[in-house]
Amino acid sequence: MTGGTSQRPQVFRNARLLDPANGVDETGSVLVDEAGKIAAIGRDVVVDPIQQDIAAVDCQGQLLIPGLVDMRVYSREPGDEHMETLKSLSRSAIAGGVTSLACMPNTDPVIDDVSLLQFIQRRAQSVGLVNIHAYAAATKGLHGRELTEYGLLAENGAVGFTDGNRTLANPLVLRRALSYASLFKRPIIQHPEEPTLAHDGVMNEGEVATRLGLAGIPAKAEVMIIERDLHLVEITNGRYHVANISTAEGIAAIRRAKANGLAVTCDTAPHYFALNDGAVTDYRTFAKVSPPLRAEADRLAVIDGLSDGTIDAIASDHAPHSQDSKRLPFAQAETGVVGLETLLPLTLELVHRGDVSLATAIAALTAGPAKILGLSAGRLKVGDDADLTLVNLNHAGRIDVANFRSKSKNSPFNGRPIEGRVLRTVRAGVLVYDRLADARLAEA
Amino acid sequence: MEPDATSPSASESNFGHRHLLGTEGLSRSDVSQILDLSDQYVEQNRQVDKKAGVLRGRTLINLFFENSTRTRTSFELAGKRLGGDVINMSVSTSSIKKGETLIDTAMTLNAMHPDVLVVRHGDSGAVQLLAEKVNCAVINAGDGSHEHPTQALLDALTIRRRKGHLEGLNVAICGDVTHSRVARSNIYLLNTMGARVRVVAPPTLLPTYVERLGVEVHHDLRDGLTDCDIVMMLRLQTERMQGSFVPSMREYFYFHGLDYDKLAAAKPDALIMHPGPMNRGVEIDSEVADDIDRSAIHEQVEMGVAVRMACLDLLVRNQTAPWGLNR
């Protein structure tokens, strides 16, 4: 299944091609060659399948987009394979239309060394369903003190440096990280939460936290880190990326920095525009995430940030957890939700409601993250691997965690009505996911 | 199910709750029903023979994940005076340390078919989580900084017996509101009953948006006590003071401790209450605490047993089906 060296050429015909990277939105075809590369794109592609021995796929006017790029997932392998393995992660990804993803270094052991990075790559190769990229830890052991070997790690494929869901809190360390990583053109990904201010907080500070008697984390804990870091970006010229941006003020700070020409980017996750802190009423630990779900005004600001392009990417922030780590009193429960299989439908909610254009939404799932990580993905380009996702934009259904391919089911979205679903996922020309076959399998 | 003949209440029970997890969500008639029944148990508890039979054949488990002497003893007495079998379990020292989760513990106890679980836990929401997993009635005896409903009910009973009513009274809740489950339960209940509630504390001890719970906010104790009918002092929970919420105990007492000088701002007949245990010389001056004319602190303890008897009675009456048919 790993995209053999030679396969029959294929043509995906009669598709609504949407490629925000190239400003394409037209009905046409994609021709894929024997090597699984894109050979031609557009309305002008004319082939005779029978004459030329090409496999033809009639897309029946459905949406054909570049395979989605998810820039933040927690793989749990190595260390917590009972929650997720790279294999189950990959299956979850293709069911969600994702063909490229980047794994966080927060595993056991932490990915802070070339040999560990190579381990991930070897495992990814042997699973072979999706393009698995990896971040390396920004500091050894995620302890926030000593930098890892950025140069060697970058040469071995690290797409960026991050301490995952731990904030790079020490300004001196962050300054050096930004400065040194710029040599290798890799971004530093920051988890925006001032840890000493957040202290023992477990949810957003506000009325809900007060009623529930839970310690709150103020929105300012995010804003302070972002604003502080922007000063460091100015003096280092480093590439700085904010993960999981969730506050109105944090987004405003990024908007200003971009207007001033700083090399900064940011992403958010679907739960920050699909839910607010009311979702943890009744101590729902499945809605416990980090940073915490915010107030309604912040949720609306996230949507505005996506709509005007301040937010460059939407990442699933896929964080599998076993029941044991979630079925606990709220303060003790782990943070995070499984997100690969709900990434696209939750994003499409914004489109169906008219909050964000389809092209902008798809860009945040494809070209946006690919550009941040410097990947040849998230676009339809002749000569690139044919990573494609076929989507029925209007299919109405409900999220059902029982159908998730992920080993973990910790989603706050179970039962939520959705519109739009993935029909097929193609990676390097190979059909790796087919909803119809999946449905037949489920019935059997 | 027929009300037990030995129950002091002859009225039909219409208490529609399976558990007592908080005062948020209790209606005015729920509260009145509990308080009316409690009044009858107060009388019964003052008799030589204090025993009733409404819990005969029933099992009550006191499941305490946090240390407690007063509340646990109060529930134990309440259960025994109603004729139930009472078992005390302190879990903080045993199975939790072995890695058993709260839900494991709940399921294990559930399999032993208790009728009522009285639960105290250090985490907000833990009692609700446990209640979702068991078949019996659950009473929250305090969960983290969330709720402690029987404390608020016994406070209401104390006030109602002294003042004759709750509606329209000015009640000042003073001290560490942020970490106080007693404060939250009292705010919900007193608002439901039509009292006017104020909180008085330095801003570091008040949670954000506390005013949205329907209270007036004061930072100066004299201001906050002006024209008050009821002064409720909260314990400054030193064990929870991990950050520096207040710089020192003596500074706290100087500004926020209740003494006769500050109490002069309240109405002359203002009642002083405290959920106990008191930190004398921290939140309350010893003299004030011991003033038998003003302080209702010992009466609160007495009311506690009666209120807990009433709550047990109402919840058990509600259990209509025997074990096995209920599942």
Interface residues (C-beta under 8 A of the other chain):
Chain A: H199 D200 E205 G206 E207 A209 T210 R211 L212 G213 L214 A215 G216 P218 D282 Y283 D324 R327 L328 P329 F330 A331 Q332
Chain B: E24 T101 L102 I103 H121 D123 S124 G125 A126 Q128 L129 D143 G144 S145 H146 E147 R181 R184 P207 T208 Y209 V210 R212 L213 Q242 G243
